[in-house]
Amino acid sequence: MVATWSVPFSLTNQWKPKTMDFTLSPELEDYRQRIRAFVADHILPLEANATNFDAHEMIDLKPLERLRTLAKRAGLWAFQMPKSRGGQEVGIVGMAACYEEMARSPFGPVVFNSAAPDDGTMICLNKILPNDAQKDRWLQPIIDGSARSSFAMTEPMPGAGSDPSAMLTTAEKKGDKWVIHGHKTFITGAQGAKHFILVAKTSDDPRKGLTAFLFDADQPGWNIKRRIPIMGPEEHGGHCELIFDGLEIPDENRLLEIGDGLKVTQIRLGTARLTHCMRWLGLAKRALEIASTYVAERKSFGTTLA
């Protein structure tokens, strides 16, 4: 696809046409077509049978593992990750095309290991973890699909929501550890996740007052208070309310420098906001296709709706 529009010459009333080529490379177009075929052949048929759903209207783990094995064998796994770590390394444009196709089904993204919150967590950790040892420890299990992750930032009112600077959860340095106290809410994927990114307040500085950390689910000092019901299908692990009452995190599990928590959130959420749009665009296009078929067939007052 080639788009054409006009932009003004500087200091004149003339207009000069510019073009931008949106044509995908042969490699990316091949991925896109293979994903579309995989979704049509293997994922869409599952939607018609409610026995494939879990209690929260998401794909159940048994059919999910079967489909994930097929996706790995087909070379359609973790598109956002480097090939050296088992991904496809397609870049942002490739992610846009691939995520749109896989999200024609609400079950699609998780099958290809490209669903929230793991998608954004993998991108973030791949960018900021400083060495292979830490990537092997925290990132690789998520890439492999043997561990799920969660990102704990949002808090109940009056705490941090879209404004991270309102953070009330605190991290206090004691020796070589940080002690966490606070309350988080609507934390996606928390139930059953193994690796967490946590953002907490470490000072009153309006720009450098937050710090980000990694912790494991089996560490003491925190708990899931409840899983919060929502409308429609949920991601695996739901959206949970978390209580921190003395969780201790070694300083070696701090992400970037003290006070770089806002920077981590920007890295974590920047691409993730784009990939959310990519996925929802794919589902919206399918919904429009379903509606278009319906209005061409549905008769009312002696004529079809279309």
C-alpha positions in Angstrom: 0.0 0.0 0.0 1.3 3.5 -0.9 -0.1 6.5 0.7 0.1 10.0 -0.8 -0.5 13.4 0.8 0.7 17.0 0.4 2.9 19.1 2.7 3.6 22.8 2.4 6.9 24.2 1.1 8.6 26.3 3.7 7.6 30.0 3.4 5.5 29.5 0.3 1.9 28.6 -0.6 3.1 25.7 -2.9 2.3 22.1 -2.1 4.7 19.2 -2.7 3.4 15.7 -2.9 5.0 13.1 -0.6 4.6 9.4 -0.5 5.1 6.7 2.1 5.3 3.0 1.2 3.4 0.8 3.6 4.2 -2.4 1.7 5.5 -5.2 3.9 8.7 -7.0 3.1 8.4 -10.5 1.7 9.4 -12.0 5.0 6.8 -10.0 7.0 4.1 -10.7 4.5 4.8 -14.4 4.8 4.5 -14.2 8.5 1.2 -12.3 8.2 -0.3 -14.8 5.9 0.9 -17.8 8.0 -0.6 -16.3 11.1 -3.9 -15.6 9.4 -4.0 -19.2 8.2 -3.1 -20.5 11.6 -5.8 -18.5 13.3 -8.4 -19.6 10.8 -7.4 -23.3 10.9 -6.6 -23.8 14.6 -8.0 -21.0 16.8 -11.3 -19.8 15.4 -12.8 -23.3 15.5 -12.2 -23.4 19.3 -14.4 -20.3 19.8 -17.6 -22.3 18.9 -17.1 -24.7 21.7 -17.5 -23.4 25.3 -15.7 -26.4 26.7 -12.5 -24.7 25.5 -13.0 -21.8 27.8 -11.9 -21.4 31.4 -14.1 -20.0 34.2 -13.2 -16.5 33.1 -14.1 -16.9 29.4 -10.4 -17.2 28.3 -9.0 -20.2 26.5 -8.4 -23.1 28.9 -4.9 -24.2 29.6 -5.1 -27.6 28.0 -6.1 -26.4 24.5 -3.8 -23.4 24.9 -0.7 -25.6 25.5 -1.6 -27.7 22.4 -1.9 -24.6 20.3 1.3 -23.0 21.7 3.2 -26.2 20.8 1.9 -26.0 17.2 2.8 -22.3 17.0 6.4 -23.0 18.1 6.7 -25.8 15.6 5.4 -23.5 12.9 8.0 -20.8 13.8 5.3 -18.4 14.9 6.4 -17.6 18.4 7.4 -14.4 20.3 7.5 -12.1 17.4 8.8 -9.2 19.5 11.9 -11.1 20.8 15.4 -11.5 19.3 16.0 -14.7 17.2 18.9 -15.5 19.5 16.4 -16.0 22.4 13.8 -17.9 20.4 11.8 -15.0 19.0 11.2 -13.8 15.4 12.7 -10.3 15.8 10.2 -8.7 13.3 10.5 -5.1 14.6 7.6 -2.6 15.3 6.2 -2.7 11.7 6.2 -6.5 11.7 4.6 -6.5 15.1 1.8 -4.3 13.8 1.0 -6.6 10.9 1.4 -9.8 12.9 -0.5 -8.7 16.0 -3.4 -7.5 13.9 -3.8 -10.9 12.3 -3.4 -12.9 15.4 -6.0 -10.9 17.3 -8.8 -11.8 14.9 -9.5 -14.2 17.8 -9.4 -13.0 21.4 -7.4 -16.2 22.0 -4.9 -15.5 19.3 -2.2 -13.3 21.0 -1.7 -15.6 24.0 -1.2 -18.6 21.6 1.7 -16.8 19.9 3.1 -15.5 23.2 2.3 -11.9 22.2 -0.4 -11.1 24.7 -0.5 -8.6 27.6 1.1 -8.3 30.1 3.9 -10.7 29.0 4.4 -8.9 25.6 5.3 -5.5 27.2 7.3 -7.2 30.0 9.4 -9.1 27.6 10.1 -6.0 25.5 11.0 -4.0 28.6 13.3 -6.6 30.2 15.1 -7.3 26.9 15.9 -3.6 26.7 17.0 -2.8 30.2 18.4 -6.0 31.9 22.2 -5.4 31.8 23.5 -8.9 31.1 22.7 -12.4 29.8 22.7 -13.9 33.3 19.8 -11.6 34.4 18.0 -12.2 31.1 18.3 -15.9 31.5 16.9 -15.6 35.0 14.0 -13.2 34.5 13.3 -12.9 30.8 13.9 -16.3 29.2 11.2 -18.2 31.1 8.6 -15.7 29.8 9.9 -16.1 26.2 9.8 -19.8 26.5 6.2 -19.7 27.9 7.2 -21.6 31.1 6.4 -18.5 33.2 3.9 -15.6 33.1 4.6 -12.1 34.3 2.7 -9.1 35.8 3.3 -5.4 36.0 2.3 -3.9 39.4 1.9 -0.1 39.1 -1.8 0.9 39.4 -3.1 1.7 42.9 -6.6 2.3 44.5 -7.6 5.9 44.8 -5.9 8.2 45.8 -2.8 6.3 44.6 -1.2 6.1 41.2 -3.3 5.4 38.1 -2.5 7.1 34.8 -0.5 9.5 37.0 2.5 7.4 38.4 3.7 10.4 40.4 0.8 9.8 42.8 2.4 6.6 43.9 1.7 5.6 47.6 3.4 2.2 47.7 6.8 2.7 49.3 10.2 0.9 49.0 12.5 1.6 51.9 16.2 0.7 51.7 17.4 -1.4 54.6 20.9 -2.7 54.1 21.2 -4.4 50.8 17.4 -4.9 50.5 14.3 -2.9 49.8 11.2 -3.4 52.0 7.9 -2.8 50.3 4.6 -1.7 51.8 1.5 -0.7 49.9 -1.6 -1.6 47.9 -2.0 -2.2 44.2 -5.2 -2.8 42.1 -6.2 -4.0 38.7 -2.9 -5.8 38.2 -3.3 -7.8 35.0 -2.2 -11.4 35.1 -1.2 -11.4 38.7 -2.9 -14.7 39.6 -0.5 -17.4 38.6 2.3 -15.1 37.4 5.8 -16.0 38.5 7.8 -12.9 37.7 6.6 -9.3 38.7 7.8 -5.8 37.9 6.9 -3.6 40.8 7.0 0.2 40.8 7.2 1.9 44.2 8.0 5.3 45.7 11.6 5.8 47.0 11.6 9.6 47.5 9.5 12.7 47.2 11.2 13.9 44.1 8.4 14.6 41.5 10.5 13.2 38.6 12.9 10.8 40.3 10.8 9.6 43.1 9.9 6.1 41.7 12.0 3.0 41.4 11.2 -0.3 39.7 12.1 -3.8 41.0 11.7 -7.4 40.0 10.4 -10.0 42.4 9.2 -13.7 42.3 5.8 -14.8 43.2 7.0 -17.2 45.9 8.7 -14.5 47.9 7.0 -13.8 51.3 5.6 -10.4 52.2 2.8 -9.9 49.7 -0.5 -11.5 48.8 -3.4 -11.3 46.3 -6.4 -9.9 48.2 -8.9 -10.7 45.4 -9.4 -11.1 41.7 -11.5 -8.3 40.5 -14.4 -9.2 38.1 -14.6 -7.4 34.8 -16.9 -7.4 31.8 -16.0 -9.9 29.1 -13.1 -12.3 28.7 -10.1 -11.8 31.0 -6.4 -12.4 30.4 -5.0 -15.4 32.2 -4.4 -14.4 35.8 -7.2 -11.8 35.8 -7.0 -8.3 37.2 -6.0 -8.5 40.9 -5.7 -6.4 44.1 -2.4 -6.9 45.8 -1.2 -6.2 49.3 2.5 -5.6 50.2 3.3 -5.9 53.9 7.0 -6.2 54.1 8.1 -7.8 50.8 12.0 -7.8 50.8 13.7 -7.3 47.4 17.5 -7.5 47.0 19.0 -4.4 45.6 20.4 -6.5 42.8 16.8 -7.0 41.5 16.3 -3.2 41.1 15.7 -2.1 37.5 18.0 0.7 36.2 19.0 3.3 38.8 17.2 4.5 42.0 14.7 7.1 40.8 14.4 5.6 37.3 11.0 4.1 37.9 9.1 6.5 35.7 11.7 5.7 32.9 11.0 2.0 33.3 7.2 2.6 33.1 7.7 4.6 29.9 9.9 1.8 28.4 7.4 -0.8 29.5 4.2 0.9 28.4 5.4 2.8 25.3 5.4 -0.1 22.8 2.7 -1.9 24.9 0.2 0.9 24.2 0.9 0.4 20.4 0.6 -3.3 20.6 -2.8 -3.0 22.4 -4.0 -0.9 19.5 -2.7 -3.4 17.0 -4.5 -6.3 18.7 -7.8 -4.4 19.1 -7.7 -3.3 15.5 -7.5 -6.9 14.3 -10.5 -7.9 16.5 -12.4 -4.8 15.4 -11.9 -5.7 11.7 -13.2 -9.2 12.3 -16.2 -7.8 14.2 -16.9 -5.5 11.2 -16.7 -8.5 8.9 -19.2 -10.4 11.0 -21.6 -7.4 11.1 -21.3 -6.9 7.3 -22.2 -10.5 6.7 -25.2 -10.2 9.1 -26.7 -7.1 7.6 -26.4 -8.5 4.1 -28.5 -11.6 5.2 -30.8 -10.2 7.8 -34.3 -9.3 6.5 -36.6 -6.8 8.2 -39.8 -5.3 6.9 -39.4 -7.3 3.7 -35.8 -6.3 2.8 -32.3 -6.9 3.9 -30.7 -4.4 6.3 -27.8 -3.6 4.0 
